[in-house]
Amino acid sequence: MRQRFGVLVAIVAIGALTVGLSSAQASTATKKGTTVKVKLFEFQMKPKPKSVAAGKITFVAKNIGTEQHEMVIVKADDTASLPVDANGAVDEDQIDEANLPGEIPEFDKGKTKKKSFNLEPGTYILFCNITDEEQSGPLSHFAEGMYTTFVVK
């Protein structure tokens, strides 16, 4: 019986030590910031994860599409609240600067770009705001659905 009790105490101690180390590692990761990987392609954006804690967030955007893309970040409840121009692109000039933390400017297919932002809690829209000139007329990536909602807790 004593031997079993000793084994049980050892298991509990190891478990507590493991939890303690995990907590220390988690707090270190939080101090360094969080990385979010985003895949951009015609006409979608896929962030992983889709929700993170507030603070320094580094977005690593990979263009897996066939043409140039960009990633604009706007604090907004939904896409319907964003002002759009006649071509269906977001009119960024109409957005209050406090709600426009920044962007990763357009970059070519097959390339990866990263940039860090300090984001406070709220709902954000990540989107590509490029408008291509096609033979049939302007083609807004945003109007084609190249956006996603992203939550910062």
Salt bridges, closest charged atoms under 4 A:
GLU42 OE2 - HIS69 NE2 2.80
GLU67 OE2 - HIS141 NE2 3.04
GLU120 OE2 - LYS75 NZ 2.68
ASP132 OD2 - HIS141 NE2 2.65
